[in-house]
Amino acid sequence: MTAIDIIKSLPLDEEVKAKVLNMYDSFTPAQKVSVEHIAWKTYFALYDERLNENLGMQYEKVKAGDGKLGKELYRKALKKTDQEMTGGFEESISEHDLTAARKAMEVIVKEIQASKNTPISTKN
């Protein structure tokens, strides 16, 4: 998975995504690093949140008598999280996740705008 794959997968405004993706090849190396950093940071934030939710679900199963604490609990939550994240963001993303991803994409757009001094409109 690449930063470009992550940006393509984020459930964000298609116009902003398209502008970032279309302009990506013309970015300076510093801009590319910045975009990639934000994309991966967003991905891992989404991953961590999804993992915590899956751990919570596994723990609830243990409390209900359907399983036990230990390495297996974490392994199941980790496996489910990996499947959800590789299966696409749309199915497993919460509103909180969307807010974080939108903010990250706005940062990308603002950095591009500031460095190129070209207006890029964003819709909220």
C-alpha positions in Angstrom: 0.0 0.0 0.0 1.3 3.4 -0.9 0.4 6.9 0.3 -1.4 7.4 -3.1 -3.5 4.3 -2.4 -4.4 5.6 1.0 -5.5 9.0 -0.4 -7.6 7.2 -3.1 -9.3 5.1 -0.4 -10.2 7.8 2.1 -13.8 8.7 2.0 -13.3 12.4 1.4 -14.5 15.1 -1.0 -13.7 13.7 -4.5 -12.8 17.1 -5.9 -10.1 17.7 -3.3 -8.8 14.2 -3.6 -8.7 14.5 -7.4 -6.7 17.8 -7.2 -4.2 16.3 -4.8 -3.8 13.2 -6.9 -3.5 15.1 -10.2 -1.0 17.6 -8.8 1.1 14.9 -6.9 3.6 14.4 -9.7 4.4 18.1 -9.9 5.0 18.4 -6.2 8.5 19.2 -4.9 10.1 16.4 -2.9 9.3 18.3 0.3 5.6 18.5 -0.7 5.5 14.8 -1.5 7.1 13.9 1.8 4.5 16.1 3.6 1.6 14.5 1.7 2.9 11.0 2.3 3.5 11.8 6.0 -0.1 13.0 6.4 -1.6 10.1 4.4 0.3 7.5 6.5 -0.5 9.4 9.8 -4.1 9.3 8.9 -4.0 5.6 8.0 -2.4 4.7 11.2 -4.8 6.8 13.2 -7.7 5.1 11.5 -6.0 1.7 12.1 -5.4 2.4 15.8 -9.0 3.5 16.3 -10.4 0.4 14.5 -8.1 -1.9 16.5 -9.3 -0.4 19.8 -12.9 -0.9 18.7 -12.2 -4.5 17.8 -10.3 -5.1 21.1 -13.4 -3.7 22.8 -15.7 -6.1 21.0 -13.4 -9.1 21.8 -13.4 -8.0 25.5 -17.2 -7.9 25.5 -17.2 -11.4 24.2 -15.0 -12.5 27.0 -17.3 -10.8 29.5 -20.2 -12.6 28.0 -18.4 -15.9 28.5 -17.6 -16.4 24.8 -13.8 -16.5 24.9 -10.9 -15.8 27.3 -8.3 -13.1 27.9 -4.9 -13.7 26.5 -2.9 -13.6 23.3 -5.8 -15.0 21.3 -8.0 -12.1 22.1 -5.5 -9.6 20.7 -4.7 -11.9 17.7 -8.4 -12.0 16.7 -8.8 -8.2 17.0 -5.6 -7.6 15.0 -6.7 -10.0 12.3 -10.1 -8.4 12.0 -8.6 -5.0 11.9 -6.1 -6.0 9.2 -9.0 -7.4 7.1 -11.1 -4.3 7.5 -8.3 -1.9 6.6 -7.2 -3.9 3.5 -10.8 -4.3 2.5 -11.3 -0.6 2.3 -12.0 2.3 4.6 -15.6 2.9 3.6 -17.1 -0.1 5.3 -15.2 0.3 8.6 -14.9 4.0 9.1 -16.7 5.9 11.9 -17.7 9.6 11.8 -14.8 10.4 14.1 -12.5 8.7 11.6 -13.9 10.8 8.8 -13.4 14.0 10.8 -9.7 13.2 11.4 -9.2 12.2 7.7 -10.9 15.4 6.5 -8.7 17.5 8.7 -5.6 15.8 7.4 -6.7 16.3 3.8 -7.4 19.9 4.5 -3.8 20.3 5.8 -2.5 18.7 2.6 -4.5 21.2 0.5 -3.4 24.2 2.6 0.2 23.2 2.4 0.0 22.9 -1.4 -1.8 26.2 -1.7 0.7 28.0 0.5 3.7 26.5 -1.4 2.3 27.2 -4.8 0.3 30.3 -4.1 -2.5 29.0 -6.2 -6.1 29.0 -5.0 -7.6 25.6 -4.4 -11.2 25.6 -3.2 -12.3 23.1 -0.6 -15.9 22.2 0.1 -16.9 21.5 3.7 
